[in-house]
Amino acid sequence: MLCCRCERVTDRPILVRVVESGSGPGGMLYACPDDARWYATLPDAPRWLRDELRALADEEYRSVACRLGRHRTCRDGEATEPPCEGVTVLRCACPCHHRDGGT
């Protein structure tokens, strides 16, 4: 599915907005986890989005590379600083990564 903000394909789409229409069908906007966190910081962000992101943070995240068995190409196991305040950077929890900061 395509992220509505960065327009990249994501394998973990998160519903960020329900678009209602007075005439005709409404729609739903989905975003990648990083952009969903950005949407959650907006003043009009729905409460359920924040709840969804909290639940996602409690899960053990595994990168696409690790889930496909391409452990050497995974860079999500490395410790990185968030790009801005309010953004949580997910770190791959695959056992192939050493928790001392390297892969």
N, C-alpha and C positions, 0 to 999 in steps of 0.2 A: 504494500500500500504506500502511496505517496504522502509525505508530510506536507501539510498545508502551508507551512512557513518556509522551510528550507528547500522544499520540493525534491528531496532525496527519498529513495525507497527505504522504508523501514520494515523490519520484521516484528516490531513491537509497537504497533500503532495504538495510540491512546486517544480516546474521544475527548476533545477539548471544547467543543461548542456545538450546540444544537441550534440550527437556523430555522426559525419559524417563518411561515409565509402566510399572508392573508389570503392570497389566491395562488393556487398551484401547490405543488409539493414543496416541502421544506427540505432541509438537508442536514448532514452531520459533517463536521470537520474533524479530521484526525491529524495528530502530530507525532513525531518521533519523541522518545522520552526526554531528550534535551530540550526540545522546543515546547513540549508540554509543561515542563517546569517553568519556562518563561511565561507561557500563558497563565499559569497559576499565580504569577506575581501581579497580574493586571487587576485593577480595582473591581472590575465586573466579572472576575473569574468565578465560575460556579463552585460552591462548596464541595460538591461531589468530585471535582477534579483534584482538589487538594487531598481528599480522602483516598482517591485512587493512587495518587503519587506516594502517599505514605505507605500504602499497602505494597506498592512496587518496591519501595526502598527496603522493606522488610524481607523481600524475596532474595534468594541468592542469584545474582545476575551472572550469566555466562554469555560471553560474546558469541557472535555468529561464527567466527573462526573456530573457537573451541567446540561449539556444538557440532560443527562439521568435521571435527578431527584435525583441523589445520592449526595445531597449537603454536607452531613456530611463527605463524603470521599474526597472531593475536598481540595487539598493543594495549588492550584494555586492562591488562594485569599490572601495568606500570602505574605508579602513583603519579597523579597529575593535579595541578591546582585548578580550581574552577575558574572559568573565564570571567565571571562576575558574581557579585553577591546574590544569594538566593538560588544559585544553580548547584545541584549536586552532581558530581561526576561519578558515574558508576564504575566500580572496579571489578573485573572479572574474578569470580570466586572458584574458577576451575582449579583442581589440584595441581595442574601442570605449572602453575605460577608459584614462585617462592614468595612468601609474605614479607621478605626483607627488602622489597622494592624492585626486584628484577624479575625477568622471565627465564 
